[in-house]
Amino acid sequence: MSVENSVIAVFDSHERAEEAVRTLERTGFDMRRLSIVGKGFHEEEHPVGFFTTGDRAKSWGAAGAFWGGIWGLLFGAAFFWVPGIGPLAVAGPFINSLVGALGGAALVGGLSALGAALFNLGLTREKVIRYETQLKADNYLLIAHGAPDEVVRAHGIIESTGPRESEIISPVEREKEVYHETHATH
């Protein structure tokens, strides 16, 4: 089995995140390999709820147009309450990582379920904390999964849409970093 890489980007508004998703769609990126994570709404917006229909999800509330549009493009959607983060809407294959972490099977010492799911993508603990902080600040994470060449291409496309930040994640590179940190201290 080949190791899958990812690109992760931070957007400061749902409009900008949606623009990036639509740009990736127009360029032919496989929407089944794209995930988005966000708080879903501001507390003062009082959503009524979220529900799924088949592979698609719908939303009511002030952010409903955004999440309804995104969930119309991406496959799989879920709504979670994550301690320390609050309400979290997730669409795409990242759901599987988060569900596994919530179930306790993938928890990584000292990290939240969201942190464990991000860690399992190949992020270091420091980067996990940075991205959790971005979500707490009502930013959105866009994650494109795939083979290294697909991820490099997606990174270029995402960069053209003006994210706050973006980076390519390689689980192999994180393992090398962990190995060197472990052996440097002994």
C-alpha positions in Angstrom: 0.0 0.0 0.0 1.4 3.4 -0.9 1.7 6.2 1.6 -0.8 9.0 0.9 0.3 12.6 1.2 -1.9 15.6 1.9 -1.9 19.3 1.5 -3.5 21.4 4.2 -4.5 25.0 3.9 -6.1 27.5 6.2 -8.8 29.9 5.0 -10.2 32.8 7.1 -13.7 32.7 5.7 -16.1 30.1 4.3 -16.3 32.1 1.1 -12.5 31.8 0.5 -12.6 28.1 1.4 -15.5 27.5 -1.0 -13.6 29.4 -3.8 -10.7 27.0 -3.3 -12.9 23.9 -3.4 -14.6 25.2 -6.6 -11.3 26.0 -8.2 -10.0 22.5 -7.5 -13.3 21.1 -9.0 -12.9 23.1 -12.2 -9.3 21.8 -12.6 -10.5 18.2 -12.4 -9.3 17.4 -8.9 -11.1 14.3 -7.5 -13.6 15.7 -5.1 -13.6 12.3 -3.2 -10.1 13.2 -2.1 -11.0 16.6 -0.6 -11.9 17.4 3.0 -13.0 20.6 4.7 -13.1 21.2 8.5 -14.7 24.2 10.2 -16.6 25.3 13.2 -19.7 25.5 10.9 -21.2 28.6 12.3 -20.7 31.3 14.8 -22.5 30.8 18.1 -24.8 33.7 17.6 -26.1 32.2 14.3 -28.1 29.4 16.2 -28.3 26.6 13.7 -31.3 24.3 13.9 -29.2 21.3 13.0 -27.5 19.2 10.4 -28.6 16.0 8.7 -27.3 13.7 6.0 -29.1 12.3 2.9 -27.2 9.5 1.3 -23.7 10.7 0.5 -24.7 14.3 0.8 -25.5 16.5 3.8 -27.7 19.5 4.3 -27.7 22.2 6.9 -30.0 24.8 8.4 -28.8 28.0 9.9 -27.0 31.1 8.8 -24.0 29.1 7.5 -26.4 26.7 5.7 -25.7 28.0 2.3 -22.0 27.4 2.6 -22.2 24.0 4.2 -25.0 22.9 1.9 -22.9 24.0 -1.1 -19.7 22.3 0.1 -21.5 19.1 1.0 -23.0 19.1 -2.4 -19.5 18.9 -3.8 -17.7 16.6 -1.4 -18.5 13.1 -0.3 -19.5 12.3 3.2 -20.3 14.9 5.9 -20.6 14.9 9.7 -21.2 17.2 12.6 -19.3 16.7 15.8 -18.9 18.3 19.2 -15.2 18.2 20.0 -14.1 19.1 23.5 -11.9 22.2 23.5 -13.0 23.1 20.0 -16.8 23.0 20.1 -19.1 22.3 17.2 -17.2 21.0 14.2 -18.5 20.4 10.7 -16.4 18.0 8.5 -16.8 16.9 4.9 -14.8 14.4 2.9 -12.5 11.5 3.8 -11.0 13.2 6.9 -14.2 12.1 8.6 -12.9 8.6 8.8 -9.8 9.7 10.6 -11.8 11.8 13.1 -14.3 9.0 13.8 -11.5 6.6 14.4 -9.9 9.0 16.8 -13.2 9.7 18.6 -13.6 6.0 19.0 -10.4 5.9 20.9 -8.6 3.5 18.6 -6.3 6.2 17.2 -5.8 8.5 20.1 -2.3 9.8 20.4 -1.1 10.7 23.9 -2.1 14.1 25.1 -3.9 15.1 21.8 -7.6 15.7 21.4 -9.6 13.5 18.9 -9.2 16.2 16.3 -5.5 16.5 17.1 -5.0 12.7 16.8 -6.8 12.7 13.4 -4.5 15.5 12.2 -1.4 13.7 13.7 -2.4 10.6 11.7 -2.2 12.7 8.5 1.5 13.1 9.2 1.6 16.4 11.1 3.9 17.0 14.1 2.4 17.8 17.5 3.4 21.4 17.1 1.6 21.7 13.8 -1.4 19.9 15.2 -1.7 22.5 17.9 -1.3 25.3 15.3 -4.1 23.9 13.2 -6.4 23.3 16.2 -5.8 27.0 17.1 -6.7 28.1 13.6 -10.0 26.2 13.9 -10.7 27.7 17.3 -10.3 31.1 15.7 -13.1 30.2 13.2 -10.8 29.5 10.3 -11.4 26.6 7.9 -9.0 23.8 7.0 -9.0 22.4 3.5 -7.3 19.1 3.1 -6.5 17.5 -0.3 -5.4 13.8 -0.1 -3.6 11.8 -2.7 -0.4 10.5 -4.3 2.6 12.9 -4.1 2.2 14.3 -7.6 -1.6 14.9 -7.1 -0.9 16.7 -3.8 1.8 18.9 -5.4 -0.6 19.9 -8.1 -3.4 20.5 -5.6 -1.0 22.6 -3.5 -0.3 24.9 -6.5 -4.0 25.3 -7.2 -4.8 26.0 -3.6 -2.0 28.5 -3.3 -3.5 30.4 -6.2 -6.7 31.0 -4.2 -4.9 32.9 -1.4 -5.0 30.8 1.8 -3.6 32.2 5.0 -1.1 29.4 4.9 -0.7 26.0 3.3 1.7 23.1 3.3 2.3 19.6 2.0 2.1 16.9 4.6 4.1 13.7 4.2 3.7 11.0 6.8 7.1 9.7 5.8 8.7 13.1 6.5 7.0 13.3 10.0 8.3 9.8 10.8 11.9 10.8 9.8 11.5 13.9 12.1 10.2 11.8 15.0 13.0 9.3 14.5 15.7 12.0 14.5 14.2 13.7 17.6 14.1 10.4 19.5 17.6 9.4 18.6 19.1 12.9 19.2 18.0 12.9 22.8 19.6 9.5 23.6 
